[in-house]
Amino acid sequence: MSQDIATSAIYTPEQWNKIRLVVKTQHMKHYPKDFVTDQEADKIIAAMSRETVEMLYELAVKYGIARL
């Protein structure tokens, strides 16, 4: 989880919530609804490289995924 803390420190809380939303709606869409939580999304994000998280955020903003 230390990588998660380091990565989340780069983003504002608003940006971090957009990244979480993308992970929840795209990466966790087949998960049972009870498991789609911020904590579970953070675990998935922590497993990603910093570059991947940056790309996720850019795509979320560019294509409006975070506005769903």
C-alpha positions as CSV (number, residue, x, y, z in Angstrom):
1,M,0.0,0.0,0.0
2,S,3.0,2.4,0.2
3,Q,2.9,2.8,-3.5
4,D,-0.8,3.7,-3.3
5,I,0.0,6.5,-0.8
6,A,2.8,7.8,-3.0
7,T,0.7,7.8,-6.1
8,S,-2.4,9.4,-4.4
9,A,-0.1,12.2,-3.1
10,I,0.4,13.4,-6.7
11,Y,-3.3,13.9,-7.4
12,T,-5.8,16.2,-5.7
13,P,-8.8,14.5,-4.0
14,E,-11.0,15.4,-7.0
15,Q,-8.6,13.9,-9.5
16,W,-8.1,10.8,-7.4
17,N,-11.9,10.3,-7.3
18,K,-12.0,10.5,-11.1
19,I,-9.4,7.8,-11.3
20,R,-11.3,5.6,-8.8
21,L,-14.5,6.2,-10.8
22,V,-12.8,4.9,-14.0
23,V,-11.5,1.9,-12.2
24,K,-14.9,1.1,-10.7
25,T,-16.8,1.6,-13.9
26,Q,-14.3,0.0,-16.3
27,H,-12.1,-2.4,-14.5
28,M,-14.6,-3.6,-11.9
29,K,-17.8,-3.7,-14.0
30,H,-18.1,-7.5,-13.5
31,Y,-17.4,-7.5,-9.8
32,P,-20.3,-8.0,-7.3
33,K,-21.7,-4.6,-6.3
34,D,-20.6,-5.3,-2.7
35,F,-17.0,-5.3,-3.7
36,V,-17.0,-2.2,-5.8
37,T,-15.6,0.1,-3.1
38,D,-13.0,2.9,-2.9
39,Q,-10.7,0.5,-1.0
40,E,-10.9,-2.2,-3.6
41,A,-10.4,0.4,-6.4
42,D,-7.3,1.7,-4.5
43,K,-5.9,-1.9,-4.5
44,I,-6.2,-2.1,-8.2
45,I,-4.7,1.3,-8.7
46,A,-1.8,0.5,-6.4
47,A,-0.9,-2.5,-8.7
48,M,-0.7,-0.2,-11.7
49,S,2.4,1.7,-12.7
50,R,2.5,5.5,-12.3
51,E,2.4,5.9,-16.1
52,T,-0.7,3.7,-16.4
53,V,-2.5,5.8,-13.7
54,E,-1.6,9.0,-15.5
55,M,-3.0,7.6,-18.8
56,L,-6.2,6.5,-17.0
57,Y,-6.7,10.0,-15.7
58,E,-6.0,11.6,-19.1
59,L,-8.5,9.3,-20.8
60,A,-11.1,9.9,-18.1
61,V,-10.8,13.6,-18.7
62,K,-10.5,13.5,-22.4
63,Y,-13.5,11.1,-23.0
64,G,-15.6,12.3,-20.1
65,I,-15.7,8.9,-18.4
66,A,-15.4,10.7,-15.0
67,R,-18.7,12.6,-15.7
68,L,-20.8,9.4,-15.8
